[in-house]
Amino acid sequence: MDSGKVVNMVPKFKMSKGLITFGLVALILLIVMLNAFVIVNAGQRGIVLQLGAVRPVVLTEGLHFKMPFIQDVVHVDVRVQKSQSDQTAASKDLQIVTTTVAVNFHLEPSQANKLYQNVGLAYGERIVDPAIGEAVKAITAQYTAEELISKRSEVSAKIKETLSLKLATYYMILDEINITEFKFSEEFNNAIEQKQIAEQQALKANLDLQRIEIEAKQKIEQAKAEAESLRLQKQEVTAELVKLREIEAQIKAIEKWDGKLPNVTGGAVPFVDVNAQ
């Protein structure tokens, strides 16, 4: 090979090597810079892990700096979450009750790192669902099956109080609880239906009895009123009143007489007593 050509290739090789080195350094710096910042989205908190250990700081929403390759950030949702499940328990009178419960809760934002450290991200399956079941069974056992229906708001309030205390232990806040349905055995449902029918029939019979009693009293009072009226009328009939009525009848007869004697074909002639003054 010509020595002149070799001399000309050396600078080109050094230039190419320098560009490659510069490119690698720039790429490394870019990676480091990208790894040095983290964005926490709305409704989330950032849990900082430094070489696998949970740091006491909790990152709020926005842009944050972290130590590249040493610190990692785990994003945790702190918005309201919903858990709905069917819980089977026994009532005070030993009826099997299946309760459909809908629960709204959220993580306590400032304590999200402690929840992650103690429970992890599977807190729904590990904590929330078992706590719901335990609270429902504890409160359901305090009421009979019929009371669970008639006192639903009271039952719901007690379940909420019990569940709230359990979730607070793991840095979770209970927002609301709704009992959407109580399901009982078919035998119990039939018994309730028959009881309601019997109550309706008893109520109707009682109302009919009251109606009959009222009507009977009304008839008695009406009869009393009629008897009293007859008694009063009888007391008012005197000899003078009878004589007066006879005189009035004769006066009406004279007023109607046209001055002619009635034509008769036998018998006595009617006598009209007209006394001259």
Buried (B, 14 or more C-beta within 10 A) or exposed (E): EEEEEEEEEEEEEEEEEEEEEEEEEEEEEEEEEEBBEBEBEEBBBBBBBEEEEBBEEBBEBEEBEBEEEEBBBBBBBBEEBEBEBEBEBEBEEEBEBBBBBBBBBBBBBEBBBBBBBBBEEEBEEBBBBEBBBBBBBBBBEEBBBBBBBEBEEEBBEBBBEBBBEBBEEBBBBBBEBEBEEBEBEEEBEEBBEEEEEEEEEEEEEEEEEEEEEEEEEEEEEEEEEEEEEEEEEEEEEEEEEEEEEEEEEEEEEEEEEEEEEEEEEEEEEEEEEEEEE
